[in-house]
Amino acid sequence: MSSQPRLHQRGPAVQEFGTVTQLPIALSHDARLYSTQRLNRVLADTQFLYGLYKKYHWGMRGPTAYQLHLLFDKHAQEQLELIDALAERVQTLGGVAVGDLRHAAEITGVPRPPDGLDDVRSMLSRLLDAHERILTDARDAATRTAELGDDGTQDLLVSQIIRGGETQVWFLAEHLVDTPEL
């Protein structure tokens, strides 16, 4: 015995990405496999939406900088909670959640923003576009997973991803309404 940590260990994968293990949760292999594939796509997109929120939170400029700085941080935190819920659902179904950001970059459909900073309206538009992409995919996945009998995945997609996303879209879109300044 030694108190020296055994560093730099590597081993074979215990489960490959894109597979599901058999669990006694009364869902077929095919339903669980389909659900994990769809959830991982939403998960990758949500990870990138979280990144956009943090990028814009840190880079906020202009007269509404303080308000949007706080809003973007709040929305980022909510996305972080969704990331965890999505990943845990994938694991619950016997799958492997996409957790490496390089892997998520291969799966996501959210367009990469410029390395620099956009103006505020462009930031808001990029966030809205990412939300719409996620909402479109989540609605389709919710319908299909319900047809396959995966009520847990359907509930997660509707109650958390869709409803939460719609609320965030509402708050973001209101910042693009032209109203007279005070």
N, CA, C and O of each residue as an XYZ file, in Angstrom:
728
protein
N       0.841     -1.175      0.000
C       0.000      0.000      0.000
C       0.888      1.241      0.000
O       1.968      1.263      0.590
N       0.401      2.252     -0.672
C       1.138      3.499     -0.760
C       0.158      4.654     -0.845
O      -0.937      4.514     -1.389
N       0.555      5.784     -0.309
C      -0.308      6.965     -0.404
C      -0.055      7.743     -1.687
O      -0.699      8.765     -1.926
N       0.870      7.276     -2.512
C       1.171      7.927     -3.780
C       0.048      7.645     -4.785
O      -0.246      6.485     -5.073
N      -0.573      8.689     -5.313
C      -1.601      8.466     -6.335
C      -0.998      7.817     -7.580
O       0.129      8.125     -7.966
N      -1.737      6.941     -8.188
C      -1.306      6.299     -9.435
C      -1.792      7.188    -10.580
O      -2.943      7.108    -11.009
N      -0.906      8.013    -11.049
C      -1.238      9.030    -12.035
C      -1.179      8.488    -13.465
O      -0.615      7.424    -13.717
N      -1.765      9.233    -14.381
C      -1.683      9.007    -15.824
C      -2.256      7.652    -16.255
O      -1.736      7.022    -17.176
N      -3.297      7.219    -15.609
C      -3.901      5.949    -15.959
C      -4.828      6.114    -17.163
O      -5.493      7.141    -17.302
N      -4.870      5.139    -18.000
C      -5.762      5.082    -19.161
C      -6.272      3.658    -19.282
O      -5.567      2.701    -18.961
N      -7.492      3.533    -19.744
C      -8.044      2.194    -19.929
C      -9.010      2.193    -21.096
O      -9.297      3.241    -21.673
N      -9.497      1.046    -21.435
C     -10.457      0.972    -22.542
C     -11.805      1.576    -22.134
O     -12.137      1.627    -20.950
N     -12.562      2.023    -23.109
C     -13.912      2.544    -22.843
C     -14.764      1.406    -22.290
O     -14.707      0.280    -22.785
N     -15.551      1.707    -21.265
C     -16.429      0.684    -20.709
C     -17.773      0.662    -21.438
O     -18.518     -0.313    -21.331
N     -18.090      1.729    -22.180
C     -19.273      1.754    -23.034
C     -19.028      2.759    -24.146
O     -18.605      3.885    -23.886
N     -19.284      2.369    -25.355
C     -19.089      3.238    -26.509
C     -20.240      4.233    -26.634
O     -21.385      3.922    -26.308
N     -19.919      5.425    -27.109
C     -20.934      6.429    -27.387
C     -21.851      5.878    -28.483
O     -21.392      5.212    -29.411
N     -23.135      6.159    -28.366
C     -24.095      5.695    -29.365
C     -24.669      4.324    -29.077
O     -25.380      3.757    -29.907
N     -24.363      3.784    -27.898
C     -24.915      2.493    -27.498
C     -25.736      2.695    -26.229
O     -25.596      3.703    -25.537
N     -26.589      1.725    -25.939
C     -27.342      1.741    -24.689
C     -27.217      0.376    -24.024
O     -27.208     -0.657    -24.693
N     -27.122      0.387    -22.706
C     -27.114     -0.851    -21.942
C     -28.553     -1.215    -21.608
O     -29.441     -0.363    -21.633
N     -28.771     -2.462    -21.301
C     -30.103     -2.918    -20.936
C     -30.378     -2.566    -19.484
O     -29.631     -2.958    -18.587
N     -31.442     -1.833    -19.260
C     -31.879     -1.497    -17.913
C     -33.344     -1.896    -17.759
O     -34.097     -1.822    -18.730
N     -33.767     -2.313    -16.573
C     -35.157     -2.725    -16.379
C     -36.084     -1.519    -16.173
O     -36.634     -1.327    -15.089
N     -36.250     -0.703    -17.237
C     -37.093      0.488    -17.136
C     -38.310      0.410    -18.057
O     -38.960      1.423    -18.317
N     -38.613     -0.776    -18.544
C     -39.816     -1.026    -19.344
C     -39.868     -0.196    -20.618
O     -40.935      0.268    -21.021
N     -38.712     -0.009    -21.252
C     -38.625      0.631    -22.564
C     -37.773     -0.252    -23.459
O     -36.769     -0.812    -23.018
N     -38.171     -0.375    -24.707
C     -37.427     -1.222    -25.636
C     -36.044     -0.640    -25.914
O     -35.796      0.550    -25.722
N     -35.164     -1.505    -26.367
C     -33.816     -1.090    -26.763
C     -33.897      0.001    -27.829
O     -33.203      1.014    -27.739
N     -34.742     -0.208    -28.834
C     -34.845      0.758    -29.931
C     -35.351      2.117    -29.452
O     -34.864      3.152    -29.907
N     -36.315      2.123    -28.547
C     -36.843      3.387    -28.018
C     -35.757      4.112    -27.236
O     -35.592      5.323    -27.379
N     -35.019      3.383    -26.413
C     -33.969      3.994    -25.615
C     -32.828      4.505    -26.492
O     -32.275      5.576    -26.239
N     -32.482      3.744    -27.513
C     -31.421      4.161    -28.431
C     -31.824      5.436    -29.170
O     -31.039      6.380    -29.271
N     -33.053      5.455    -29.685
C     -33.540      6.641    -30.394
C     -33.554      7.853    -29.465
O     -33.093      8.932    -29.836
N     -34.082      7.672    -28.267
C     -34.176      8.788    -27.320
C     -32.801      9.333    -26.955
O     -32.619     10.547    -26.869
N     -31.831      8.443    -26.741
C     -30.495      8.928    -26.380
C     -29.856      9.692    -27.539
O     -29.139     10.668    -27.317
N     -30.109      9.259    -28.756
C     -29.569      9.976    -29.914
C     -30.160     11.379    -30.011
O     -29.435     12.350    -30.225
N     -31.477     11.479    -29.854
C     -32.133     12.786    -29.931
C     -31.744     13.674    -28.758
O     -31.498     14.867    -28.935
N     -31.687     13.095    -27.558
C     -31.309     13.868    -26.383
C     -29.874     14.384    -26.491
O     -29.588     15.510    -26.083
N     -28.978     13.571    -27.034
C     -27.593     14.013    -27.182
C     -27.469     15.169    -28.167
O     -26.614     16.037    -27.993
N     -28.299     15.192    -29.185
C     -28.280     16.323    -30.120
C     -28.762     17.595    -29.421
O     -28.155     18.656    -29.563
N     -29.856     17.482    -28.665
C     -30.356     18.633    -27.905
C     -29.329     19.041    -26.849
O     -29.130     20.231    -26.605
N     -28.686     18.074    -26.232
C     -27.657     18.339    -25.228
C     -26.490     19.115    -25.835
O     -26.040     20.100    -25.250
N     -25.998     18.693    -26.983
C     -24.884     19.397    -27.638
C     -25.286     20.827    -27.977
O     -24.515     21.759    -27.749
N     -26.482     21.006    -28.517
C     -26.956     22.355    -28.842
C     -27.100     23.208    -27.589
O     -26.772     24.395    -27.603
N     -27.581     22.617    -26.520
C     -27.770     23.342    -25.262
C     -26.419     23.722    -24.661
O     -26.287     24.797    -24.076
N     -25.415     22.856    -24.798
C     -24.074     23.198    -24.330
C     -23.540     24.412    -25.091
O     -22.888     25.278    -24.508
N     -23.816     24.469    -26.381
C     -23.342     25.611    -27.156
C     -24.153     26.869    -26.867
O     -23.608     27.972    -26.888
N     -25.446     26.717    -26.598
C     -26.249     27.873    -26.199
C     -25.733     28.422    -24.871
O     -25.627     29.637    -24.704
N     -25.416     27.554    -23.941
C     -24.816     27.982    -22.670
C     -23.543     28.790    -22.946
O     -23.340     29.853    -22.358
N     -22.694     28.287    -23.835
C     -21.454     28.990    -24.178
C     -21.712     30.360    -24.782
O     -20.998     31.319    -24.488
N     -22.735     30.452    -25.631
C     -23.094     31.757    -26.205
C     -23.521     32.730    -25.112
O     -23.099     33.886    -25.091
N     -24.363     32.245    -24.211
C     -24.814     33.118    -23.125
C     -23.627     33.632    -22.307
O     -23.577     34.816    -21.973
N     -22.679     32.762    -21.984
C     -21.530     33.204    -21.192
C     -20.646     34.163    -21.995
O     -20.167     35.159    -21.452
N     -20.430     33.878    -23.262
C     -19.629     34.764    -24.116
C     -20.243     36.160    -24.138
O     -19.539     37.158    -23.989
N     -21.539     36.220    -24.322
C     -22.213     37.517    -24.413
C     -22.363     38.170    -23.030
O     -22.354     39.396    -22.922
N     -22.498     37.374    -21.999
C     -22.521     37.888    -20.623
C     -21.224     38.646    -20.331
O     -21.250     39.752    -19.790
N     -20.096     38.042    -20.694
C     -18.801     38.661    -20.430
C     -18.537     39.853    -21.345
O     -17.849     40.794    -20.948
N     -19.075     39.827    -22.568
C     -18.740     40.847    -23.553
C     -19.808     41.901    -23.761
O     -19.783     42.605    -24.770
N     -20.727     42.027    -22.851
C     -21.840     42.961    -23.009
C     -21.336     44.400    -23.063
O     -20.443     44.783    -22.308
N     -21.920     45.195    -23.968
C     -21.584     46.606    -24.146
C     -22.875     47.414    -24.288
O     -23.936     46.857    -24.568
N     -22.778     48.709    -24.095
C     -23.874     49.616    -24.398
C     -24.735     49.987    -23.208
O     -24.473     49.568    -22.080
N     -25.790     50.795    -23.475
C     -26.612     51.338    -22.391
C     -27.404     50.295    -21.603
O     -27.802     50.559    -20.469
N     -27.635     49.137    -22.174
C     -28.367     48.087    -21.452
C     -27.424     46.983    -20.960
O     -27.853     45.873    -20.645
N     -26.141     47.312    -20.903
C     -25.128     46.306    -20.551
C     -25.421     45.644    -19.217
O     -25.350     44.419    -19.108
N     -25.744     46.423    -18.211
C     -25.964     45.847    -16.884
C     -27.153     44.895    -16.882
O     -27.051     43.774    -16.383
N     -28.278     45.334    -17.437
C     -29.488     44.502    -17.448
C     -29.266     43.219    -18.250
O     -29.647     42.135    -17.807
N     -28.652     43.339    -19.424
C     -28.421     42.147    -20.240
C     -27.334     41.257    -19.637
O     -27.402     40.034    -19.751
N     -26.351     41.855    -19.007
C     -25.313     41.084    -18.310
C     -25.971     40.156    -17.279
O     -25.638     38.974    -17.194
N     -26.896     40.699    -16.509
C     -27.600     39.902    -15.497
C     -28.535     38.878    -16.139
O     -28.590     37.730    -15.701
N     -29.268     39.287    -17.175
C     -30.195     38.379    -17.852
C     -29.445     37.213    -18.489
O     -29.855     36.061    -18.356
N     -28.353     37.510    -19.176
C     -27.589     36.446    -19.829
C     -27.012     35.474    -18.804
O     -26.958     34.269    -19.054
N     -26.589     35.981    -17.672
C     -26.056     35.095    -16.634
C     -27.164     34.208    -16.070
O     -26.943     33.024    -15.817
N     -28.344     34.772    -15.874
C     -29.493     33.992    -15.385
C     -29.857     32.905    -16.392
O     -30.065     31.751    -16.020
N     -29.931     33.277    -17.654
C     -30.268     32.297    -18.692
C     -29.181     31.233    -18.820
O     -29.486     30.061    -19.040
N     -27.926     31.628    -18.685
C     -26.833     30.651    -18.753
C     -26.960     29.634    -17.629
O     -26.770     28.437    -17.843
N     -27.277     30.109    -16.443
C     -27.445     29.197    -15.306
C     -28.596     28.220    -15.562
O     -28.499     27.038    -15.232
N     -29.673     28.718    -16.147
C     -30.807     27.851    -16.479
C     -30.408     26.827    -17.539
O     -30.851     25.679    -17.481
N     -29.583     27.221    -18.503
C     -29.105     26.278    -19.518
C     -28.213     25.216    -18.880
O     -28.267     24.044    -19.253
N     -27.401     25.631    -17.925
C     -26.528     24.684    -17.225
C     -27.352     23.615    -16.504
O     -26.976     22.443    -16.489
N     -28.467     24.018    -15.912
C     -29.354     23.058    -15.252
C     -29.990     22.110    -16.274
O     -30.176     20.926    -15.993
N     -30.322     22.635    -17.461
C     -30.881     21.783    -18.514
C     -29.841     20.787    -19.023
O     -30.162     19.633    -19.308
N     -28.602     21.240    -19.134
C     -27.519     20.348    -19.570
C     -27.442     19.144    -18.644
O     -27.339     18.005    -19.101
N     -27.492     19.397    -17.359
C     -27.417     18.315    -16.384
C     -28.634     17.392    -16.499
O     -28.490     16.170    -16.457
N     -29.819     17.965    -16.642
C     -31.040     17.150    -16.753
C     -31.006     16.288    -18.014
O     -31.385     15.118    -17.974
N     -30.558     16.854    -19.123
C     -30.475     16.096    -20.382
C     -29.461     14.962    -20.267
O     -29.744     13.830    -20.659
N     -28.284     15.267    -19.730
C     -27.235     14.252    -19.609
C     -27.673     13.122    -18.678
O     -27.428     11.948    -18.957
N     -28.314     13.483    -17.585
C     -28.767     12.451    -16.655
C     -29.869     11.593    -17.268
O     -29.948     10.401    -16.974
N     -30.717     12.170    -18.110
C     -31.752     11.375    -18.786
C     -31.107     10.382    -19.749
O     -31.523      9.226    -19.820
N     -30.091     10.829    -20.489
C     -29.374      9.914    -21.389
C     -28.814      8.745    -20.588
O     -28.952      7.590    -20.989
N     -28.184      9.043    -19.461
C     -27.606      7.990    -18.627
C     -28.691      7.077    -18.069
O     -28.500      5.864    -17.987
N     -29.837      7.655    -17.683
C     -30.951      6.866    -17.149
C     -31.466      5.867    -18.178
O     -31.931      4.785    -17.822
N     -31.382      6.230    -19.441
C     -31.830      5.347    -20.516
C     -30.781      4.302    -20.889
O     -31.020      3.461    -21.756
N     -29.615      4.355    -20.232
C     -28.556      3.385    -20.517
C     -27.560      3.858    -21.548
O     -26.716      3.081    -21.996
N     -27.642      5.129    -21.936
C     -26.744      5.667    -22.946
C     -25.540      6.364    -22.345
O     -25.296      6.322    -21.140
N     -24.802      7.003    -23.226
C     -23.629      7.785    -22.848
C     -23.885      9.217    -23.300
O     -24.065      9.476    -24.490
N     -23.902     10.134    -22.360
C     -24.148     11.545    -22.678
C     -22.907     12.189    -23.273
O     -21.785     11.929    -22.837
N     -23.123     13.033    -24.277
C     -22.014     13.784    -24.862
C     -21.556     14.807    -23.826
O     -22.306     15.714    -23.465
N     -20.322     14.656    -23.351
C     -19.837     15.514    -22.289
C     -18.587     16.278    -22.661
O     -18.223     17.225    -21.963
N     -17.929     15.908    -23.715
C     -16.715     16.555    -24.186
C     -17.129     17.638    -25.182
O     -17.818     17.348    -26.160
N     -16.717     18.875    -24.941
C     -17.138     19.977    -25.812
C     -16.662     19.804    -27.255
O     -17.325     20.270    -28.182
N     -15.538     19.150    -27.452
C     -15.088     18.888    -28.832
C     -16.046     17.929    -29.515
O     -16.330     18.076    -30.704
N     -16.544     16.952    -28.778
C     -17.520     16.019    -29.320
C     -18.841     16.745    -29.581
O     -19.468     16.553    -30.622
N     -19.252     17.575    -28.633
C     -20.485     18.348    -28.808
C     -20.392     19.227    -30.046
O     -21.392     19.420    -30.739
N     -19.202     19.768    -30.340
C     -19.015     20.618    -31.525
C     -19.266     19.847    -32.810
O     -19.693     20.425    -33.809
N     -19.002     18.540    -32.792
C     -19.249     17.706    -33.967
C     -20.735     17.440    -34.175
O     -21.173     17.197    -35.300
N     -21.504     17.486    -33.104
C     -22.922     17.129    -33.143
C     -23.836     18.338    -33.281
O     -24.895     18.243    -33.901
N     -23.441     19.478    -32.711
C     -24.330     20.623    -32.635
C     -24.699     21.183    -34.002
O     -23.936     21.097    -34.965
N     -25.878     21.750    -34.050
C     -26.312     22.475    -35.239
C     -26.283     23.974    -35.014
O     -26.612     24.740    -35.921
N     -25.893     24.410    -33.819
C     -25.832     25.833    -33.510
C     -24.604     26.422    -34.200
O     -23.484     25.965    -33.973
N     -24.814     27.439    -35.045
C     -23.668     28.032    -35.744
C     -22.677     28.682    -34.780
O     -23.058     29.252    -33.758
N     -21.426     28.583    -35.127
C     -20.359     29.173    -34.315
C     -20.373     30.689    -34.503
O     -20.447     31.174    -35.632
N     -20.304     31.435    -33.405
C     -20.261     32.890    -33.533
C     -18.856     33.345    -33.907
O     -17.911     32.560    -33.839
N     -18.714     34.606    -34.299
C     -17.352     35.101    -34.549
C     -16.535     35.086    -33.255
O     -17.095     35.122    -32.159
N     -15.241     35.035    -33.387
C     -14.372     35.028    -32.209
C     -14.454     36.345    -31.447
O     -14.304     36.363    -30.225
N     -14.688     37.434    -32.148
C     -14.815     38.735    -31.505
C     -16.213     38.926    -30.949
O     -16.963     37.966    -30.777
N     -16.557     40.177    -30.669
C     -17.869     40.486    -30.106
C     -18.788     41.099    -31.147
O     -18.385     41.966    -31.923
N     -20.014     40.639    -31.150
C     -21.071     41.211    -31.976
C     -21.641     42.443    -31.296
O     -21.407     42.677    -30.111
N     -22.396     43.234    -32.063
C     -23.191     44.280    -31.436
C     -24.346     43.605    -30.689
O     -24.627     42.428    -30.913
N     -25.008     44.345    -29.810
C     -26.019     43.765    -28.924
C     -27.160     43.136    -29.714
O     -27.597     42.038    -29.370
N     -27.654     43.786    -30.749
C     -28.766     43.211    -31.527
C     -28.361     41.899    -32.197
O     -29.162     40.968    -32.283
N     -27.137     41.829    -32.661
C     -26.657     40.578    -33.268
C     -26.517     39.477    -32.225
O     -26.828     38.317    -32.496
N     -26.049     39.838    -31.034
C     -25.966     38.858    -29.946
C     -27.346     38.285    -29.660
O     -27.526     37.069    -29.584
N     -28.317     39.180    -29.503
C     -29.681     38.746    -29.214
C     -30.218     37.865    -30.335
O     -30.863     36.850    -30.074
N     -29.956     38.247    -31.571
C     -30.431     37.458    -32.712
C     -29.796     36.080    -32.756
O     -30.470     35.094    -33.056
N     -28.497     36.001    -32.458
C     -27.826     34.697    -32.435
C     -28.403     33.801    -31.336
O     -28.600     32.603    -31.540
N     -28.670     34.391    -30.178
C     -29.282     33.621    -29.090
C     -30.669     33.136    -29.489
O     -31.026     31.986    -29.230
N     -31.450     34.007    -30.118
C     -32.800     33.612    -30.551
C     -32.740     32.510    -31.604
O     -33.539     31.574    -31.565
N     -31.809     32.611    -32.535
C     -31.652     31.567    -33.557
C     -31.284     30.227    -32.926
O     -31.812     29.188    -33.324
N     -30.384     30.244    -31.948
C     -29.988     29.001    -31.265
C     -31.178     28.410    -30.522
O     -31.409     27.202    -30.570
N     -31.928     29.262    -29.838
C     -33.122     28.779    -29.140
C     -34.115     28.159    -30.126
O     -34.670     27.094    -29.857
N     -34.337     28.810    -31.247
C     -35.299     28.275    -32.211
C     -34.856     26.919    -32.744
O     -35.680     26.024    -32.932
N     -33.575     26.768    -32.985
C     -33.044     25.482    -33.449
C     -33.322     24.390    -32.407
O     -33.775     23.297    -32.746
N     -33.047     24.700    -31.146
C     -33.275     23.739    -30.061
C     -34.764     23.446    -29.909
O     -35.155     22.289    -29.753
N     -35.592     24.479    -29.952
C     -37.042     24.286    -29.801
C     -37.615     23.439    -30.936
O     -38.463     22.578    -30.702
N     -37.158     23.679    -32.153
C     -37.629     22.891    -33.299
C     -37.272     21.420    -33.108
O     -38.112     20.540    -33.291
N     -36.030     21.165    -32.742
C     -35.578     19.782    -32.537
C     -36.287     19.142    -31.349
O     -36.683     17.978    -31.413
N     -36.447     19.900    -30.267
C     -37.095     19.359    -29.066
C     -38.559     19.017    -29.328
O     -39.050     17.998    -28.843
N     -39.263     19.855    -30.089
C     -40.671     19.559    -30.407
C     -40.785     18.271    -31.223
O     -41.634     17.423    -30.948
N     -39.931     18.139    -32.217
C     -39.954     16.933    -33.037
C     -39.588     15.706    -32.207
O     -40.240     14.667    -32.307
N     -38.556     15.827    -31.397
C     -38.127     14.697    -30.556
C     -39.195     14.332    -29.534
O     -39.396     13.152    -29.248
N     -39.884     15.331    -28.979
C     -40.937     15.053    -27.996
C     -42.072     14.250    -28.627
O     -42.588     13.309    -28.023
N     -42.450     14.623    -29.829
C     -43.514     13.898    -30.534
C     -43.106     12.454    -30.790
O     -43.873     11.529    -30.523
N     -41.907     12.266    -31.304
C     -41.442     10.922    -31.664
C     -41.196     10.046    -30.433
O     -41.534      8.862    -30.442
N     -40.613     10.615    -29.376
C     -40.367      9.796    -28.183
C     -41.669      9.417    -27.495
O     -41.759      8.350    -26.888
N     -42.672     10.269    -27.582
C     -43.988      9.917    -27.030
C     -44.579      8.749    -27.817
O     -45.168      7.839    -27.234
N     -44.425      8.776    -29.134
C     -44.919      7.671    -29.972
C     -44.236      6.355    -29.613
O     -44.840      5.289    -29.727
N     -42.973      6.428    -29.180
C     -42.220      5.228    -28.810
C     -42.481      4.798    -27.369
O     -41.939      3.792    -26.912
N     -43.311      5.558    -26.652
C     -43.649      5.208    -25.277
C     -42.676      5.724    -24.238
O     -42.764      5.345    -23.070
N     -41.741      6.589    -24.642
C     -40.766      7.129    -23.704
C     -41.314      8.423    -23.102
O     -40.924      9.527    -23.480
N     -42.230      8.243    -22.152
C     -42.897      9.387    -21.533
C     -41.938     10.257    -20.726
O     -42.129     11.470    -20.645
N     -40.916      9.657    -20.132
C     -39.951     10.425    -19.347
C     -39.179     11.416    -20.200
O     -39.000     12.572    -19.816
N     -38.720     10.956    -21.364
C     -37.997     11.852    -22.272
C     -38.930     12.908    -22.828
O     -38.567     14.081    -22.920
N     -40.131     12.495    -23.199
C     -41.108     13.452    -23.731
C     -41.418     14.521    -22.695
O     -41.508     15.701    -23.033
N     -41.581     14.124    -21.439
C     -41.873     15.077    -20.373
C     -40.713     16.054    -20.176
O     -40.939     17.258    -20.055
N     -39.490     15.559    -20.144
C     -38.316     16.422    -20.003
C     -38.261     17.440    -21.138
O     -38.045     18.630    -20.909
N     -38.456     16.963    -22.349
C     -38.368     17.865    -23.503
C     -39.443     18.945    -23.457
O     -39.167     20.109    -23.748
N     -40.668     18.566    -23.093
C     -41.760     19.538    -23.075
C     -41.686     20.438    -21.846
O     -41.722     21.663    -21.968
N     -41.582     19.838    -20.672
C     -41.698     20.623    -19.439
C     -40.482     21.486    -19.150
O     -40.608     22.541    -18.528
N     -39.304     21.053    -19.592
C     -38.106     21.830    -19.268
C     -37.499     22.518    -20.487
O     -37.263     23.726    -20.460
N     -37.248     21.772    -21.541
C     -36.564     22.343    -22.701
C     -37.488     23.313    -23.447
O     -37.110     24.456    -23.703
N     -38.678     22.865    -23.791
C     -39.570     23.707    -24.593
C     -40.126     24.858    -23.764
O     -40.010     26.016    -24.165
N     -40.720     24.566    -22.632
C     -41.327     25.649    -21.840
C     -40.287     26.653    -21.364
O     -40.514     27.861    -21.434
N     -39.162     26.170    -20.885
C     -38.105     27.082    -20.446
C     -37.530     27.886    -21.600
O     -37.271     29.082    -21.466
N     -37.334     27.226    -22.730
C     -36.808     27.915    -23.915
C     -37.752     28.992    -24.417
O     -37.316     30.076    -24.804
N     -39.043     28.696    -24.411
C     -40.016     29.695    -24.855
C     -39.973     30.940    -23.973
O     -40.068     32.061    -24.474
N     -39.831     30.748    -22.675
C     -39.762     31.885    -21.754
C     -38.495     32.705    -22.003
O     -38.542     33.935    -22.025
N     -37.370     32.025    -22.190
C     -36.139     32.751    -22.457
C     -36.230     33.523    -23.772
O     -35.762     34.659    -23.856
N     -36.828     32.916    -24.796
C     -37.020     33.598    -26.076
C     -37.847     34.863    -25.885
O     -37.519     35.913    -26.438
N     -38.896     34.765    -25.120
C     -39.761     35.921    -24.868
C     -38.944     37.080    -24.290
O     -39.025     38.205    -24.784
N     -38.160     36.805    -23.246
C     -37.374     37.867    -22.624
C     -36.330     38.437    -23.573
O     -36.095     39.646    -23.572
N     -35.703     37.599    -24.379
C     -34.705     38.087    -25.330
C     -35.338     38.927    -26.430
O     -34.849     40.007    -26.761
N     -36.435     38.418    -26.995
C     -37.077     39.099    -28.126
C     -37.571     40.482    -27.743
O     -37.571     41.391    -28.572
N     -37.986     40.651    -26.511
C     -38.482     41.959    -26.070
C     -37.396     43.032    -26.141
O     -37.708     44.218    -26.236
N     -36.138     42.633    -26.095
C     -35.037     43.594    -26.208
C     -34.816     44.045    -27.648
O     -34.041     44.970    -27.890
N     -35.481     43.409    -28.603
C     -35.360     43.801    -30.004
C     -36.566     44.602    -30.487
O     -36.649     44.939    -31.668
N     -37.489     44.907    -29.601
C     -38.659     45.714    -29.958
C     -38.251     47.189    -29.952
O     -37.651     47.677    -28.994
N     -38.588     47.885    -31.034
C     -38.302     49.319    -31.102
C     -39.357     50.085    -30.313
O     -40.527     50.126    -30.693
N     -38.935     50.677    -29.235
C     -39.818     51.505    -28.419
C     -39.111     52.843    -28.180
O     -37.883     52.916    -28.231
N     -39.876     53.884    -27.924
C     -39.220     55.173    -27.653
C     -38.383     55.082    -26.382
O     -38.801     54.496    -25.384
N     -37.190     55.676    -26.440
C     -36.339     55.695    -25.263
C     -36.861     56.726    -24.288
O     -37.452     57.727    -24.692
N     -36.647     56.488    -23.008
C     -37.107     57.409    -21.968
C     -36.272     58.657    -21.921
O     -36.525     59.539    -21.100
